[in-house]
């Protein structure tokens, strides 16, 4: 079973608005409301890909109730800690004519120390039955930036892979815990490493830098695929760098949550015992497939299988 943890869960509203312009009145041509936050999106994609998953985290107020009810309606197993403050709501406006999107994300609730203790107790219990634990998304207010490292130390077993998929400060704070895998997008990786990536070679150096900072493996992804720094096949301490790329897509509806679907594809393939090349192909295919549908973490397994055959994987030299 894969356990996803979302401290800053949200109720995500996605609107499709043709010819969107700031300051003008518009009518949405399509709308969708789903439970969200990175860990929730990953759980949705994992379920769509046929994997056993439980979503947990923090949920508060009426919005928190709506998040839990939506997950239950989708058939996604969940077990959240209820908190006093209100969970956030996020809105994404997607313009299908220009292929631009505008996202407005609230900061999220304030979390008391006692509520964090309850969360750690729940995770310690749920992690006993988990094969992989995913700590994902931004941290709510008043939660220290190293909290993912604290959670990893609290729930970690030597044989339990811990995955961290989080923005800059939360990711940076987690690296000393030596997570099994980190999966930032290019912008997030740049923020942690401290420099911009001009090309794939820079991304390869960035993935290597993330591993030097503590991560055992790193996937740095963008709209074309990813650069991965992974342990060598012999299981030793050596690592290799792989690049996985797919052709330009013309059927993009929304890129919201595509990185979450990307990670879900990698974890689903790894959970099934596939080799790393197949896992990278499925990861890139899942991220690409999600862009053809409205809703974060929404993927069609048939599309993923078809797209995986179009993903090219090759070894590259980090730092070349």
N, C-alpha and C positions, 0 to 999 in steps of 0.2 A: 504493500500500500504506500502511496505517496501522500505526504502531509504538506499542505501549503498554509503559510502563516501570513496574515494580512493585518498589521497593526492599524493601518489607516484606510480601512474599508470605506467604500463610497457607494452611493446610488448614482449611476452614470446615465445621463440623458444624452443621446446622440440624435442630432437633427440634420437632415439633408436639406439644404437650402440652395437652390440654383441661383447663380448670379448674386451671391451674398456680397453686400456692401455695408460697411460700418456706417451707422447713422441713418439708415433707411429702414422702412417697414418691409417685412418679408413674410411669406407663408411657407412653412416647411412642407416639402413634398413627401417626406417620410420621417418617422420618428420611432425611436426605440429606447426603452428604459430597462437597464439591467443592473444587477449587483456588480460592483466593480472594485478597483484596487488591484494591484499587480497579482497578488497571490490568488485572489478570486478569479481573475481572468485566466491565470495559468490552470487553476482547477477546472474551469469550464472547458478549456481546450483539451486538457487531459481526459476528461470524461468523454468529450466528442471523439477522441482518438481511442476510446475503449479501455482506458486505464483506471484501476481502482484508486480513488482519491478522496480525501477528507479535507475540507476547508475550515480553518479556524482563525482566530484573531480577536479583535476588539470590535464591538458594535454597541452604539448607544442611542437612546431616544427613539422617536418614531422612525427616523431614518434608518437606525440600526434594525428596528423591527422589520421594516420594508426590505432591507438587504437580506435578512435571514429568510423571510417569507419567499422572496424571489428565488433564492438559491434552492429552497425546498421544492418550489414549484418546478424548477428545472431538473429535479432529481439529483442534485449535487449534495452529497452527505456533508453536514456541517455541524460544528460544535463551537460556538463563539462565547467569549466572556462578555457579559453585558456590563457596560459602564454608564456612569451618570450623565456625562456630557454627550451632546448630539453628534452623531457621525456626519461626515461631510457629504455634500452633493456636488457632482462635477458635470459640466456641460461641454459637449463638443459640437461645433457647427461645421459640417462638411459641405463644400461646394462642389457638386459633381461636374460643373462646367469648367472650372479653373483647376480642379483637383487640389485646391487648398483647403486647409482645415484650421479652425480656431478653437483652442481649448481653454476653458476657464475652470480652474481647480481650486476649491476651498482648502484652507490650511488643515482643517480637521479638528477633532476634539482635544480638549485638555484631559490628560490622563493622570489619575492619582497614583501614588506609590503603591497603595494597597491593591489597586486594580492590576498593576503590573505583577505583583506577587501572585495574584490569582491566575494570571495568564501563564506565568512560569510553572505553577503547579499543574495547570491543565496540559501544558506542552510536555512536561515530564511524564505525564500519564499517557498521552496520545502517542508520544514518540516511541514508547515501548513496542507498539505494533507497526511502526513505520519502517520502510526500507530506504526511503529518501525523505528528507525534510527540506522544504523550500521557504526561506525567509525573504519576503518580497515587499518592495514598495517603500515609500517615504515613511518617516516616523512622525507620529502626532506631536503636538506641542508638549513640552515639559518632559519628553522622553530623551535621555542622553544619546548622543550620536554613536556611542559604542554599545548600544543596547543589543544589537544583533550578536556581537561578540559575547556578551553576557549570556544571551539565550543559547548560543552554541556551546558554551562551557557548561550550562545547566543541563541541557538535554543530550549533549553529544555522547556517543559511544564510539569506541575505536572503529567499529565496523559500520557506523551510521553516516552516510554521506550528507553533508550540510551544504546546501546551495544558497547563495545570496544574489539576489537581483534587486538592486536598489540604486537610487541616485547618489551623487557625489559624497556628501558627508556621511551618510549611513553606510555606504560601501567602504569608504576609507576607514571608518571605525570598526568594520567587521574583519578587515584583512588580517590583523594580528591573531585572530582565532584560527587562521589557516583553513578557510572553508575548502571543501572538496571541489567546488566550482563557483565561479562568478560569471555573470552574463550581462555586462553593461552594453548599452549602445555606444556608438562612437563618441557622442557628446559627453556621456557620463564617464567613459574611460578617459577622455581628454582632461576632464576636470580633476580626476584622481591623479593621473600621471603628471599633469602640469604643463602639457604642450599640445598643440593642435596636430592632427594627423592630415597630411596632405595627400597621402595615397595609401595603397595596401601595405607597402613596406613600413610606413609609419605605424599603421595599425598593428602589424606584426610585432614591432618593437614595443608598442603599448601593451599588447597582450603579454609579452615577456616581462615587462615591468610590473604588471599586476601580479604575476607569479613571484617575482623577486620580493614583492611587498607582503607576500604571505599566501596568496591563492595557490592551490595545487593545480588547478586548471582554469583557463579563461577563454570565454567566447566573446569576441568584440564584433557586434553585428550592426549592419545598416540595411538599407532597402535592397541592396544587391546580393546580400548573403552575409558571410562572416569570415573572420580570421580567428583561428582557434589555436591555443597553446595547450597541448595535451601530453600526458605521460606517454613515453614510448611503449610500443606493444609488448616489450619484455617485462613490463611492470616495475622496472627499476626507477632510479631517480632522474634519469634523463628525460627531457621533453622534446617534442617535435612541434613544428608549426604547420598547420594545414589551412588552406584557403578553399572556401566553398562558395561558388557563385552560380547565379541563375540569370537568364536573359531578362531584358526589360519587359515588364508587364504592361499591357494596354487596357486591362479590365479592372483597374484599381477603383474601388468605391470609397474606401476609407483605410487609412493606415493606423487608426487608433487601436492599440493593443497588439499590433503585429509582432512586437518584440516579445510579448508574453506568449503568443502562439509559437513563436520560434523556439523559446526555451522549452515549452511543453512538448514540442516535437522531438527535441533532443532527449528529454527525460523519458518520454514514452518509448523511444527506440532503445535507449540504454537499459530501461527497466525490462524490456523484452530480450535483452542479451545480444543486440546487434553490435557489429563492430563499429569503430569510430567513424569510418567513412560513411556507412549507412546512416548512422545517427546524425551526422552533419547534413546529409542529403535530406533526411526527414525534417530536420530543424528548419532548414532554409525553405523547404517546400511548405511546411506548416505556416511559417511567417508570410510567405507569398500568397498561400490560399486564403489566409484571413483577410487580406486586403481586398478581396473580391466580394466580401460580405459586410453588411453593416452590423456592428456589435463587437466589442472587444472579446477576444477568445473564442469567437464563433468560427469554426472550421468544418469543412466537409471532408471526411476521410478519403472519399474517392478522388477529390481534387488533389489532396496531399499525395496520394499514391501516384497520380499522373504527373504531377510537377516534380516529384523526387527524381524521376528519370531524366529530367532536364538539368539537374544540378551537377556541375563538374567540381570534383574535389582533387586538389593537388598539393603536394608538399612544397613549402617555400622556406627560404632561409631567413630566419628572424635576424634583423640587424644588417641585412645585406645592403 
